[in-house]
């Protein structure tokens, strides 16, 4: 499809474009300036090609970086990163957060959102005070973001209440295995990122239970998010 676009306009040979596309895929990420240089074209033309090719735009670094659609291997949250450049299958940061909040079982706090998207929530959450698709309310002094859909909101809120006030704050052997597997799979992540993982939420392991487990096994000090 990409080759056909260029052949129709007669602007570049099939072999040349194939080499360029291969180079862009090998680079993993690239800037608009890089594409302009590779194609020897104008900025508007380069932007048109980005759109036609269905490239992804980074949701950090002011959207300066792009990646070809064949490159990302998105995780369970629909996110992918290369070095310190982050991409989402949902597009920009706004759309990504709306999707993450809407898909979450318990809603998400600012810290949980920040842990998932790997950004300091203080740098962007002030833009989400009145965002269509999500809503927020204070719970124990902390804002929790929920879906705007009334049914989803009620379900999320009820689950969070159950999650934060379980009858047993310690984990079963089965849930302990889930936590340990998560620590191995996502090596080096902090506490906030752990409790935001889909597998942790799916098994309804409360943040306090996770904290108690990590602390009991001497692992809490090894999580970056808990260091101050």
PyMOL CGO cylinders between C-alpha atoms (Angstrom):
from pymol import cmd
from pymol.cgo import CYLINDER

trace = [
    CYLINDER, 0.00, 0.00, 0.00, 2.80, 2.42, 0.93, 0.3, 1, 1, 1, 1, 1, 1,
    CYLINDER, 2.80, 2.42, 0.93, 4.74, 1.55, -2.22, 0.3, 1, 1, 1, 1, 1, 1,
    CYLINDER, 4.74, 1.55, -2.22, 1.62, 2.11, -4.35, 0.3, 1, 1, 1, 1, 1, 1,
    CYLINDER, 1.62, 2.11, -4.35, 1.14, 5.60, -2.89, 0.3, 1, 1, 1, 1, 1, 1,
    CYLINDER, 1.14, 5.60, -2.89, 4.58, 6.65, -4.04, 0.3, 1, 1, 1, 1, 1, 1,
    CYLINDER, 4.58, 6.65, -4.04, 4.43, 4.85, -7.41, 0.3, 1, 1, 1, 1, 1, 1,
    CYLINDER, 4.43, 4.85, -7.41, 1.21, 6.70, -8.23, 0.3, 1, 1, 1, 1, 1, 1,
    CYLINDER, 1.21, 6.70, -8.23, 2.96, 10.04, -7.80, 0.3, 1, 1, 1, 1, 1, 1,
    CYLINDER, 2.96, 10.04, -7.80, 6.19, 8.95, -9.46, 0.3, 1, 1, 1, 1, 1, 1,
    CYLINDER, 6.19, 8.95, -9.46, 8.24, 10.68, -6.78, 0.3, 1, 1, 1, 1, 1, 1,
    CYLINDER, 8.24, 10.68, -6.78, 10.53, 7.84, -5.79, 0.3, 1, 1, 1, 1, 1, 1,
    CYLINDER, 10.53, 7.84, -5.79, 11.44, 4.39, -7.02, 0.3, 1, 1, 1, 1, 1, 1,
    CYLINDER, 11.44, 4.39, -7.02, 10.12, 1.26, -5.38, 0.3, 1, 1, 1, 1, 1, 1,
    CYLINDER, 10.12, 1.26, -5.38, 13.63, 0.19, -4.40, 0.3, 1, 1, 1, 1, 1, 1,
    CYLINDER, 13.63, 0.19, -4.40, 14.46, 3.56, -2.86, 0.3, 1, 1, 1, 1, 1, 1,
    CYLINDER, 14.46, 3.56, -2.86, 11.27, 3.67, -0.83, 0.3, 1, 1, 1, 1, 1, 1,
    CYLINDER, 11.27, 3.67, -0.83, 11.74, 0.09, 0.35, 0.3, 1, 1, 1, 1, 1, 1,
    CYLINDER, 11.74, 0.09, 0.35, 15.19, 1.02, 1.65, 0.3, 1, 1, 1, 1, 1, 1,
    CYLINDER, 15.19, 1.02, 1.65, 13.82, 4.12, 3.37, 0.3, 1, 1, 1, 1, 1, 1,
    CYLINDER, 13.82, 4.12, 3.37, 11.00, 2.21, 5.04, 0.3, 1, 1, 1, 1, 1, 1,
    CYLINDER, 11.00, 2.21, 5.04, 13.43, -0.46, 6.17, 0.3, 1, 1, 1, 1, 1, 1,
    CYLINDER, 13.43, -0.46, 6.17, 15.70, 2.21, 7.64, 0.3, 1, 1, 1, 1, 1, 1,
    CYLINDER, 15.70, 2.21, 7.64, 12.79, 3.80, 9.52, 0.3, 1, 1, 1, 1, 1, 1,
    CYLINDER, 12.79, 3.80, 9.52, 11.80, 0.44, 10.96, 0.3, 1, 1, 1, 1, 1, 1,
    CYLINDER, 11.80, 0.44, 10.96, 15.39, -0.29, 12.01, 0.3, 1, 1, 1, 1, 1, 1,
    CYLINDER, 15.39, -0.29, 12.01, 15.65, 3.09, 13.71, 0.3, 1, 1, 1, 1, 1, 1,
    CYLINDER, 15.65, 3.09, 13.71, 12.50, 2.22, 15.71, 0.3, 1, 1, 1, 1, 1, 1,
    CYLINDER, 12.50, 2.22, 15.71, 11.69, 5.90, 16.25, 0.3, 1, 1, 1, 1, 1, 1,
    CYLINDER, 11.69, 5.90, 16.25, 12.32, 8.98, 14.13, 0.3, 1, 1, 1, 1, 1, 1,
    CYLINDER, 12.32, 8.98, 14.13, 11.52, 12.68, 13.91, 0.3, 1, 1, 1, 1, 1, 1,
    CYLINDER, 11.52, 12.68, 13.91, 9.78, 14.69, 11.21, 0.3, 1, 1, 1, 1, 1, 1,
    CYLINDER, 9.78, 14.69, 11.21, 13.12, 16.23, 10.25, 0.3, 1, 1, 1, 1, 1, 1,
    CYLINDER, 13.12, 16.23, 10.25, 14.56, 12.77, 9.72, 0.3, 1, 1, 1, 1, 1, 1,
    CYLINDER, 14.56, 12.77, 9.72, 11.69, 11.81, 7.42, 0.3, 1, 1, 1, 1, 1, 1,
    CYLINDER, 11.69, 11.81, 7.42, 12.01, 15.06, 5.44, 0.3, 1, 1, 1, 1, 1, 1,
    CYLINDER, 12.01, 15.06, 5.44, 15.70, 14.31, 4.98, 0.3, 1, 1, 1, 1, 1, 1,
    CYLINDER, 15.70, 14.31, 4.98, 15.11, 10.69, 3.96, 0.3, 1, 1, 1, 1, 1, 1,
    CYLINDER, 15.11, 10.69, 3.96, 12.42, 11.56, 1.41, 0.3, 1, 1, 1, 1, 1, 1,
    CYLINDER, 12.42, 11.56, 1.41, 13.91, 14.89, 0.28, 0.3, 1, 1, 1, 1, 1, 1,
    CYLINDER, 13.91, 14.89, 0.28, 10.44, 16.41, 0.50, 0.3, 1, 1, 1, 1, 1, 1,
    CYLINDER, 10.44, 16.41, 0.50, 8.65, 19.32, 2.16, 0.3, 1, 1, 1, 1, 1, 1,
    CYLINDER, 8.65, 19.32, 2.16, 7.33, 19.24, 5.72, 0.3, 1, 1, 1, 1, 1, 1,
    CYLINDER, 7.33, 19.24, 5.72, 3.66, 19.18, 4.57, 0.3, 1, 1, 1, 1, 1, 1,
    CYLINDER, 3.66, 19.18, 4.57, 4.42, 16.22, 2.30, 0.3, 1, 1, 1, 1, 1, 1,
    CYLINDER, 4.42, 16.22, 2.30, 6.19, 14.38, 5.10, 0.3, 1, 1, 1, 1, 1, 1,
    CYLINDER, 6.19, 14.38, 5.10, 3.23, 14.96, 7.44, 0.3, 1, 1, 1, 1, 1, 1,
    CYLINDER, 3.23, 14.96, 7.44, 0.90, 13.60, 4.77, 0.3, 1, 1, 1, 1, 1, 1,
    CYLINDER, 0.90, 13.60, 4.77, 3.00, 10.45, 4.49, 0.3, 1, 1, 1, 1, 1, 1,
    CYLINDER, 3.00, 10.45, 4.49, 2.95, 9.97, 8.26, 0.3, 1, 1, 1, 1, 1, 1,
    CYLINDER, 2.95, 9.97, 8.26, -0.84, 10.04, 8.14, 0.3, 1, 1, 1, 1, 1, 1,
    CYLINDER, -0.84, 10.04, 8.14, -1.07, 7.75, 5.11, 0.3, 1, 1, 1, 1, 1, 1,
    CYLINDER, -1.07, 7.75, 5.11, 1.29, 5.23, 6.67, 0.3, 1, 1, 1, 1, 1, 1,
    CYLINDER, 1.29, 5.23, 6.67, -0.61, 5.14, 9.95, 0.3, 1, 1, 1, 1, 1, 1,
    CYLINDER, -0.61, 5.14, 9.95, 2.43, 5.94, 12.06, 0.3, 1, 1, 1, 1, 1, 1,
    CYLINDER, 2.43, 5.94, 12.06, 2.19, 6.35, 15.83, 0.3, 1, 1, 1, 1, 1, 1,
    CYLINDER, 2.19, 6.35, 15.83, 3.13, 9.63, 17.51, 0.3, 1, 1, 1, 1, 1, 1,
    CYLINDER, 3.13, 9.63, 17.51, 4.83, 9.71, 20.91, 0.3, 1, 1, 1, 1, 1, 1,
    CYLINDER, 4.83, 9.71, 20.91, 2.64, 10.90, 23.76, 0.3, 1, 1, 1, 1, 1, 1,
    CYLINDER, 2.64, 10.90, 23.76, 5.61, 12.46, 25.53, 0.3, 1, 1, 1, 1, 1, 1,
    CYLINDER, 5.61, 12.46, 25.53, 8.43, 14.68, 24.26, 0.3, 1, 1, 1, 1, 1, 1,
    CYLINDER, 8.43, 14.68, 24.26, 5.76, 17.00, 22.79, 0.3, 1, 1, 1, 1, 1, 1,
    CYLINDER, 5.76, 17.00, 22.79, 4.78, 14.41, 20.19, 0.3, 1, 1, 1, 1, 1, 1,
    CYLINDER, 4.78, 14.41, 20.19, 8.13, 14.87, 18.47, 0.3, 1, 1, 1, 1, 1, 1,
    CYLINDER, 8.13, 14.87, 18.47, 8.79, 11.22, 17.67, 0.3, 1, 1, 1, 1, 1, 1,
    CYLINDER, 8.79, 11.22, 17.67, 7.12, 8.75, 15.34, 0.3, 1, 1, 1, 1, 1, 1,
    CYLINDER, 7.12, 8.75, 15.34, 7.27, 5.02, 14.79, 0.3, 1, 1, 1, 1, 1, 1,
    CYLINDER, 7.27, 5.02, 14.79, 6.12, 2.84, 11.92, 0.3, 1, 1, 1, 1, 1, 1,
    CYLINDER, 6.12, 2.84, 11.92, 2.97, 0.77, 12.65, 0.3, 1, 1, 1, 1, 1, 1,
    CYLINDER, 2.97, 0.77, 12.65, 4.89, -2.51, 12.34, 0.3, 1, 1, 1, 1, 1, 1,
    CYLINDER, 4.89, -2.51, 12.34, 7.39, -1.61, 15.07, 0.3, 1, 1, 1, 1, 1, 1,
    CYLINDER, 7.39, -1.61, 15.07, 5.54, -1.34, 18.44, 0.3, 1, 1, 1, 1, 1, 1,
    CYLINDER, 5.54, -1.34, 18.44, 4.78, -4.38, 20.57, 0.3, 1, 1, 1, 1, 1, 1,
    CYLINDER, 4.78, -4.38, 20.57, 2.08, -2.92, 22.78, 0.3, 1, 1, 1, 1, 1, 1,
    CYLINDER, 2.08, -2.92, 22.78, 1.62, -4.25, 26.32, 0.3, 1, 1, 1, 1, 1, 1,
    CYLINDER, 1.62, -4.25, 26.32, -1.66, -5.13, 28.03, 0.3, 1, 1, 1, 1, 1, 1,
    CYLINDER, -1.66, -5.13, 28.03, -2.37, -1.43, 28.55, 0.3, 1, 1, 1, 1, 1, 1,
    CYLINDER, -2.37, -1.43, 28.55, -1.83, -0.64, 24.88, 0.3, 1, 1, 1, 1, 1, 1,
    CYLINDER, -1.83, -0.64, 24.88, 1.50, 1.08, 25.54, 0.3, 1, 1, 1, 1, 1, 1,
    CYLINDER, 1.50, 1.08, 25.54, 5.00, 0.66, 24.13, 0.3, 1, 1, 1, 1, 1, 1,
    CYLINDER, 5.00, 0.66, 24.13, 8.22, 2.50, 24.74, 0.3, 1, 1, 1, 1, 1, 1,
    CYLINDER, 8.22, 2.50, 24.74, 11.64, 2.73, 23.16, 0.3, 1, 1, 1, 1, 1, 1,
    CYLINDER, 11.64, 2.73, 23.16, 14.26, 4.15, 25.46, 0.3, 1, 1, 1, 1, 1, 1,
    CYLINDER, 14.26, 4.15, 25.46, 12.46, 7.10, 27.07, 0.3, 1, 1, 1, 1, 1, 1,
    CYLINDER, 12.46, 7.10, 27.07, 10.00, 7.70, 24.24, 0.3, 1, 1, 1, 1, 1, 1,
    CYLINDER, 10.00, 7.70, 24.24, 6.44, 6.45, 24.86, 0.3, 1, 1, 1, 1, 1, 1,
    CYLINDER, 6.44, 6.45, 24.86, 3.71, 5.45, 22.42, 0.3, 1, 1, 1, 1, 1, 1,
    CYLINDER, 3.71, 5.45, 22.42, 0.10, 4.37, 22.76, 0.3, 1, 1, 1, 1, 1, 1,
    CYLINDER, 0.10, 4.37, 22.76, -2.17, 2.47, 20.41, 0.3, 1, 1, 1, 1, 1, 1,
    CYLINDER, -2.17, 2.47, 20.41, -4.88, 4.93, 21.45, 0.3, 1, 1, 1, 1, 1, 1,
    CYLINDER, -4.88, 4.93, 21.45, -2.99, 7.98, 20.16, 0.3, 1, 1, 1, 1, 1, 1,
    CYLINDER, -2.99, 7.98, 20.16, -2.17, 11.01, 22.28, 0.3, 1, 1, 1, 1, 1, 1,
    CYLINDER, -2.17, 11.01, 22.28, -1.96, 11.20, 26.07, 0.3, 1, 1, 1, 1, 1, 1,
    CYLINDER, -1.96, 11.20, 26.07, -5.51, 12.50, 26.46, 0.3, 1, 1, 1, 1, 1, 1,
    CYLINDER, -5.51, 12.50, 26.46, -7.08, 9.65, 24.51, 0.3, 1, 1, 1, 1, 1, 1,
    CYLINDER, -7.08, 9.65, 24.51, -4.82, 7.16, 26.24, 0.3, 1, 1, 1, 1, 1, 1,
    CYLINDER, -4.82, 7.16, 26.24, -5.81, 8.23, 29.75, 0.3, 1, 1, 1, 1, 1, 1,
    CYLINDER, -5.81, 8.23, 29.75, -9.51, 8.28, 28.87, 0.3, 1, 1, 1, 1, 1, 1,
    CYLINDER, -9.51, 8.28, 28.87, -9.15, 4.73, 27.56, 0.3, 1, 1, 1, 1, 1, 1,
    CYLINDER, -9.15, 4.73, 27.56, -7.13, 3.52, 30.55, 0.3, 1, 1, 1, 1, 1, 1,
    CYLINDER, -7.13, 3.52, 30.55, -9.60, 4.98, 33.02, 0.3, 1, 1, 1, 1, 1, 1,
    CYLINDER, -9.60, 4.98, 33.02, -12.61, 3.64, 31.12, 0.3, 1, 1, 1, 1, 1, 1,
    CYLINDER, -12.61, 3.64, 31.12, -11.09, 0.15, 30.89, 0.3, 1, 1, 1, 1, 1, 1,
    CYLINDER, -11.09, 0.15, 30.89, -9.99, 0.01, 34.52, 0.3, 1, 1, 1, 1, 1, 1,
    CYLINDER, -9.99, 0.01, 34.52, -11.95, -2.14, 36.95, 0.3, 1, 1, 1, 1, 1, 1,
    CYLINDER, -11.95, -2.14, 36.95, -11.57, 0.21, 39.91, 0.3, 1, 1, 1, 1, 1, 1,
    CYLINDER, -11.57, 0.21, 39.91, -10.94, 3.63, 38.40, 0.3, 1, 1, 1, 1, 1, 1,
    CYLINDER, -10.94, 3.63, 38.40, -7.42, 5.05, 38.69, 0.3, 1, 1, 1, 1, 1, 1,
    CYLINDER, -7.42, 5.05, 38.69, -5.72, 7.52, 41.01, 0.3, 1, 1, 1, 1, 1, 1,
    CYLINDER, -5.72, 7.52, 41.01, -3.30, 10.08, 39.63, 0.3, 1, 1, 1, 1, 1, 1,
    CYLINDER, -3.30, 10.08, 39.63, -0.34, 8.05, 40.89, 0.3, 1, 1, 1, 1, 1, 1,
    CYLINDER, -0.34, 8.05, 40.89, -1.70, 4.90, 39.29, 0.3, 1, 1, 1, 1, 1, 1,
    CYLINDER, -1.70, 4.90, 39.29, -2.16, 6.69, 35.96, 0.3, 1, 1, 1, 1, 1, 1,
    CYLINDER, -2.16, 6.69, 35.96, 1.36, 8.11, 36.20, 0.3, 1, 1, 1, 1, 1, 1,
    CYLINDER, 1.36, 8.11, 36.20, 2.80, 4.67, 36.95, 0.3, 1, 1, 1, 1, 1, 1,
    CYLINDER, 2.80, 4.67, 36.95, 1.09, 3.15, 33.93, 0.3, 1, 1, 1, 1, 1, 1,
    CYLINDER, 1.09, 3.15, 33.93, 2.07, 5.84, 31.41, 0.3, 1, 1, 1, 1, 1, 1,
    CYLINDER, 2.07, 5.84, 31.41, 5.50, 6.33, 33.07, 0.3, 1, 1, 1, 1, 1, 1,
    CYLINDER, 5.50, 6.33, 33.07, 5.11, 10.07, 33.49, 0.3, 1, 1, 1, 1, 1, 1,
    CYLINDER, 5.11, 10.07, 33.49, 4.95, 12.33, 36.52, 0.3, 1, 1, 1, 1, 1, 1,
    CYLINDER, 4.95, 12.33, 36.52, 1.19, 12.88, 37.00, 0.3, 1, 1, 1, 1, 1, 1,
    CYLINDER, 1.19, 12.88, 37.00, 1.86, 16.42, 38.20, 0.3, 1, 1, 1, 1, 1, 1,
    CYLINDER, 1.86, 16.42, 38.20, 3.00, 17.29, 34.70, 0.3, 1, 1, 1, 1, 1, 1,
    CYLINDER, 3.00, 17.29, 34.70, -0.31, 16.50, 32.99, 0.3, 1, 1, 1, 1, 1, 1,
    CYLINDER, -0.31, 16.50, 32.99, -3.23, 15.73, 35.32, 0.3, 1, 1, 1, 1, 1, 1,
    CYLINDER, -3.23, 15.73, 35.32, -4.19, 19.39, 35.74, 0.3, 1, 1, 1, 1, 1, 1,
    CYLINDER, -4.19, 19.39, 35.74, -5.40, 19.16, 32.13, 0.3, 1, 1, 1, 1, 1, 1,
    CYLINDER, -5.40, 19.16, 32.13, -7.91, 16.46, 33.09, 0.3, 1, 1, 1, 1, 1, 1,
    CYLINDER, -7.91, 16.46, 33.09, -10.10, 18.31, 35.57, 0.3, 1, 1, 1, 1, 1, 1,
    CYLINDER, -10.10, 18.31, 35.57, -12.95, 18.58, 33.10, 0.3, 1, 1, 1, 1, 1, 1,
    CYLINDER, -12.95, 18.58, 33.10, -12.33, 16.05, 30.37, 0.3, 1, 1, 1, 1, 1, 1,
    CYLINDER, -12.33, 16.05, 30.37, -15.14, 14.45, 28.41, 0.3, 1, 1, 1, 1, 1, 1,
    CYLINDER, -15.14, 14.45, 28.41, -15.21, 10.70, 28.93, 0.3, 1, 1, 1, 1, 1, 1,
    CYLINDER, -15.21, 10.70, 28.93, -13.87, 10.65, 32.49, 0.3, 1, 1, 1, 1, 1, 1,
    CYLINDER, -13.87, 10.65, 32.49, -14.70, 12.23, 35.84, 0.3, 1, 1, 1, 1, 1, 1,
    CYLINDER, -14.70, 12.23, 35.84, -12.88, 12.54, 39.13, 0.3, 1, 1, 1, 1, 1, 1,
    CYLINDER, -12.88, 12.54, 39.13, -13.81, 12.68, 42.78, 0.3, 1, 1, 1, 1, 1, 1,
    CYLINDER, -13.81, 12.68, 42.78, -11.84, 12.87, 46.00, 0.3, 1, 1, 1, 1, 1, 1,
    CYLINDER, -11.84, 12.87, 46.00, -11.51, 9.77, 48.11, 0.3, 1, 1, 1, 1, 1, 1,
    CYLINDER, -11.51, 9.77, 48.11, -9.58, 9.97, 51.37, 0.3, 1, 1, 1, 1, 1, 1,
    CYLINDER, -9.58, 9.97, 51.37, -7.88, 13.13, 50.13, 0.3, 1, 1, 1, 1, 1, 1,
    CYLINDER, -7.88, 13.13, 50.13, -6.86, 11.61, 46.80, 0.3, 1, 1, 1, 1, 1, 1,
    CYLINDER, -6.86, 11.61, 46.80, -8.53, 12.15, 43.42, 0.3, 1, 1, 1, 1, 1, 1,
    CYLINDER, -8.53, 12.15, 43.42, -9.76, 8.99, 41.76, 0.3, 1, 1, 1, 1, 1, 1,
    CYLINDER, -9.76, 8.99, 41.76, -10.60, 9.09, 38.05, 0.3, 1, 1, 1, 1, 1, 1,
    CYLINDER, -10.60, 9.09, 38.05, -13.61, 7.12, 36.86, 0.3, 1, 1, 1, 1, 1, 1,
    CYLINDER, -13.61, 7.12, 36.86, -15.41, 6.62, 33.56, 0.3, 1, 1, 1, 1, 1, 1,
    CYLINDER, -15.41, 6.62, 33.56, -18.14, 9.15, 32.77, 0.3, 1, 1, 1, 1, 1, 1,
    CYLINDER, -18.14, 9.15, 32.77, -20.54, 6.38, 31.77, 0.3, 1, 1, 1, 1, 1, 1,
    CYLINDER, -20.54, 6.38, 31.77, -22.94, 6.06, 34.70, 0.3, 1, 1, 1, 1, 1, 1,
    CYLINDER, -22.94, 6.06, 34.70, -23.06, 2.25, 34.77, 0.3, 1, 1, 1, 1, 1, 1,
    CYLINDER, -23.06, 2.25, 34.77, -19.29, 1.86, 34.46, 0.3, 1, 1, 1, 1, 1, 1,
    CYLINDER, -19.29, 1.86, 34.46, -18.74, 4.55, 37.08, 0.3, 1, 1, 1, 1, 1, 1,
    CYLINDER, -18.74, 4.55, 37.08, -20.92, 2.79, 39.65, 0.3, 1, 1, 1, 1, 1, 1,
    CYLINDER, -20.92, 2.79, 39.65, -19.20, -0.53, 39.01, 0.3, 1, 1, 1, 1, 1, 1,
    CYLINDER, -19.20, -0.53, 39.01, -15.73, 1.01, 39.28, 0.3, 1, 1, 1, 1, 1, 1,
    CYLINDER, -15.73, 1.01, 39.28, -16.58, 2.88, 42.46, 0.3, 1, 1, 1, 1, 1, 1,
    CYLINDER, -16.58, 2.88, 42.46, -18.07, -0.20, 44.13, 0.3, 1, 1, 1, 1, 1, 1,
    CYLINDER, -18.07, -0.20, 44.13, -15.07, -2.34, 43.21, 0.3, 1, 1, 1, 1, 1, 1,
    CYLINDER, -15.07, -2.34, 43.21, -12.64, 0.28, 44.53, 0.3, 1, 1, 1, 1, 1, 1,
    CYLINDER, -12.64, 0.28, 44.53, -14.48, 0.38, 47.85, 0.3, 1, 1, 1, 1, 1, 1,
    CYLINDER, -14.48, 0.38, 47.85, -14.17, -3.39, 48.09, 0.3, 1, 1, 1, 1, 1, 1,
    CYLINDER, -14.17, -3.39, 48.09, -10.53, -3.24, 46.99, 0.3, 1, 1, 1, 1, 1, 1,
    CYLINDER, -10.53, -3.24, 46.99, -9.55, -0.66, 49.58, 0.3, 1, 1, 1, 1, 1, 1,
    CYLINDER, -9.55, -0.66, 49.58, -11.47, -2.28, 52.44, 0.3, 1, 1, 1, 1, 1, 1,
    CYLINDER, -11.47, -2.28, 52.44, -11.13, -6.03, 52.05, 0.3, 1, 1, 1, 1, 1, 1,
    CYLINDER, -11.13, -6.03, 52.05, -11.82, -8.37, 54.95, 0.3, 1, 1, 1, 1, 1, 1,
    CYLINDER, -11.82, -8.37, 54.95, -8.35, -9.91, 54.66, 0.3, 1, 1, 1, 1, 1, 1,
    CYLINDER, -8.35, -9.91, 54.66, -5.36, -7.70, 53.93, 0.3, 1, 1, 1, 1, 1, 1,
    CYLINDER, -5.36, -7.70, 53.93, -3.00, -10.62, 53.36, 0.3, 1, 1, 1, 1, 1, 1,
    CYLINDER, -3.00, -10.62, 53.36, -2.71, -12.64, 50.18, 0.3, 1, 1, 1, 1, 1, 1,
    CYLINDER, -2.71, -12.64, 50.18, -3.39, -16.30, 49.56, 0.3, 1, 1, 1, 1, 1, 1,
    CYLINDER, -3.39, -16.30, 49.56, -0.71, -18.57, 48.10, 0.3, 1, 1, 1, 1, 1, 1,
    CYLINDER, -0.71, -18.57, 48.10, -2.32, -18.22, 44.69, 0.3, 1, 1, 1, 1, 1, 1,
    CYLINDER, -2.32, -18.22, 44.69, -2.27, -14.43, 44.84, 0.3, 1, 1, 1, 1, 1, 1,
    CYLINDER, -2.27, -14.43, 44.84, 1.29, -14.50, 46.19, 0.3, 1, 1, 1, 1, 1, 1,
    CYLINDER, 1.29, -14.50, 46.19, 2.31, -16.36, 43.04, 0.3, 1, 1, 1, 1, 1, 1,
    CYLINDER, 2.31, -16.36, 43.04, 0.55, -13.72, 40.93, 0.3, 1, 1, 1, 1, 1, 1,
    CYLINDER, 0.55, -13.72, 40.93, 2.50, -10.94, 42.66, 0.3, 1, 1, 1, 1, 1, 1,
    CYLINDER, 2.50, -10.94, 42.66, 5.82, -12.77, 42.36, 0.3, 1, 1, 1, 1, 1, 1,
    CYLINDER, 5.82, -12.77, 42.36, 5.24, -13.48, 38.67, 0.3, 1, 1, 1, 1, 1, 1,
    CYLINDER, 5.24, -13.48, 38.67, 4.39, -9.81, 38.13, 0.3, 1, 1, 1, 1, 1, 1,
    CYLINDER, 4.39, -9.81, 38.13, 7.63, -8.76, 39.86, 0.3, 1, 1, 1, 1, 1, 1,
    CYLINDER, 7.63, -8.76, 39.86, 9.64, -11.10, 37.64, 0.3, 1, 1, 1, 1, 1, 1,
    CYLINDER, 9.64, -11.10, 37.64, 7.84, -10.12, 34.43, 0.3, 1, 1, 1, 1, 1, 1,
    CYLINDER, 7.84, -10.12, 34.43, 7.99, -6.38, 35.15, 0.3, 1, 1, 1, 1, 1, 1,
    CYLINDER, 7.99, -6.38, 35.15, 11.39, -6.25, 36.83, 0.3, 1, 1, 1, 1, 1, 1,
    CYLINDER, 11.39, -6.25, 36.83, 12.26, -2.98, 38.52, 0.3, 1, 1, 1, 1, 1, 1,
    CYLINDER, 12.26, -2.98, 38.52, 8.81, -1.37, 38.57, 0.3, 1, 1, 1, 1, 1, 1,
    CYLINDER, 8.81, -1.37, 38.57, 7.62, 0.51, 41.63, 0.3, 1, 1, 1, 1, 1, 1,
    CYLINDER, 7.62, 0.51, 41.63, 4.75, -0.15, 44.01, 0.3, 1, 1, 1, 1, 1, 1,
    CYLINDER, 4.75, -0.15, 44.01, 2.28, 2.14, 42.21, 0.3, 1, 1, 1, 1, 1, 1,
    CYLINDER, 2.28, 2.14, 42.21, 2.99, 0.38, 38.91, 0.3, 1, 1, 1, 1, 1, 1,
    CYLINDER, 2.99, 0.38, 38.91, 2.57, -3.05, 40.50, 0.3, 1, 1, 1, 1, 1, 1,
    CYLINDER, 2.57, -3.05, 40.50, -0.90, -2.36, 41.89, 0.3, 1, 1, 1, 1, 1, 1,
    CYLINDER, -0.90, -2.36, 41.89, -1.94, -0.92, 38.51, 0.3, 1, 1, 1, 1, 1, 1,
    CYLINDER, -1.94, -0.92, 38.51, -1.01, -4.08, 36.60, 0.3, 1, 1, 1, 1, 1, 1,
    CYLINDER, -1.01, -4.08, 36.60, -3.94, -5.86, 34.88, 0.3, 1, 1, 1, 1, 1, 1,
    CYLINDER, -3.94, -5.86, 34.88, -3.06, -9.20, 36.49, 0.3, 1, 1, 1, 1, 1, 1,
    CYLINDER, -3.06, -9.20, 36.49, -3.08, -7.67, 39.99, 0.3, 1, 1, 1, 1, 1, 1,
    CYLINDER, -3.08, -7.67, 39.99, -6.44, -6.01, 39.40, 0.3, 1, 1, 1, 1, 1, 1,
    CYLINDER, -6.44, -6.01, 39.40, -7.92, -9.09, 37.75, 0.3, 1, 1, 1, 1, 1, 1,
    CYLINDER, -7.92, -9.09, 37.75, -7.22, -11.12, 40.89, 0.3, 1, 1, 1, 1, 1, 1,
    CYLINDER, -7.22, -11.12, 40.89, -8.58, -8.25, 43.05, 0.3, 1, 1, 1, 1, 1, 1,
    CYLINDER, -8.58, -8.25, 43.05, -5.44, -7.97, 45.16, 0.3, 1, 1, 1, 1, 1, 1,
    CYLINDER, -5.44, -7.97, 45.16, -5.75, -4.81, 47.24, 0.3, 1, 1, 1, 1, 1, 1,
    CYLINDER, -5.75, -4.81, 47.24, -2.95, -2.20, 47.31, 0.3, 1, 1, 1, 1, 1, 1,
    CYLINDER, -2.95, -2.20, 47.31, -2.60, -2.74, 51.05, 0.3, 1, 1, 1, 1, 1, 1,
    CYLINDER, -2.60, -2.74, 51.05, -2.29, -6.51, 50.60, 0.3, 1, 1, 1, 1, 1, 1,
    CYLINDER, -2.29, -6.51, 50.60, 0.39, -6.01, 47.94, 0.3, 1, 1, 1, 1, 1, 1,
    CYLINDER, 0.39, -6.01, 47.94, 2.23, -3.60, 50.22, 0.3, 1, 1, 1, 1, 1, 1,
    CYLINDER, 2.23, -3.60, 50.22, 2.05, -6.04, 53.14, 0.3, 1, 1, 1, 1, 1, 1,
    CYLINDER, 2.05, -6.04, 53.14, 3.34, -8.87, 50.97, 0.3, 1, 1, 1, 1, 1, 1,
    CYLINDER, 3.34, -8.87, 50.97, 6.28, -6.83, 49.66, 0.3, 1, 1, 1, 1, 1, 1,
    CYLINDER, 6.28, -6.83, 49.66, 7.10, -5.55, 53.12, 0.3, 1, 1, 1, 1, 1, 1,
    CYLINDER, 7.10, -5.55, 53.12, 6.89, -9.02, 54.69, 0.3, 1, 1, 1, 1, 1, 1,
    CYLINDER, 6.89, -9.02, 54.69, 9.36, -10.39, 52.15, 0.3, 1, 1, 1, 1, 1, 1,
    CYLINDER, 9.36, -10.39, 52.15, 11.69, -7.40, 52.30, 0.3, 1, 1, 1, 1, 1, 1,
    CYLINDER, 11.69, -7.40, 52.30, 10.84, -6.30, 48.78, 0.3, 1, 1, 1, 1, 1, 1,
    CYLINDER, 10.84, -6.30, 48.78, 9.18, -2.96, 49.46, 0.3, 1, 1, 1, 1, 1, 1,
    CYLINDER, 9.18, -2.96, 49.46, 12.51, -1.16, 49.75, 0.3, 1, 1, 1, 1, 1, 1,
    CYLINDER, 12.51, -1.16, 49.75, 13.48, -2.40, 46.31, 0.3, 1, 1, 1, 1, 1, 1,
    CYLINDER, 13.48, -2.40, 46.31, 10.60, -0.67, 44.57, 0.3, 1, 1, 1, 1, 1, 1,
    CYLINDER, 10.60, -0.67, 44.57, 11.64, 2.80, 43.24, 0.3, 1, 1, 1, 1, 1, 1,
    CYLINDER, 11.64, 2.80, 43.24, 8.21, 4.35, 43.80, 0.3, 1, 1, 1, 1, 1, 1,
    CYLINDER, 8.21, 4.35, 43.80, 8.50, 3.81, 47.55, 0.3, 1, 1, 1, 1, 1, 1,
    CYLINDER, 8.50, 3.81, 47.55, 11.86, 5.53, 47.93, 0.3, 1, 1, 1, 1, 1, 1,
    CYLINDER, 11.86, 5.53, 47.93, 11.81, 9.13, 49.06, 0.3, 1, 1, 1, 1, 1, 1,
]
cmd.load_cgo(trace, "trace")
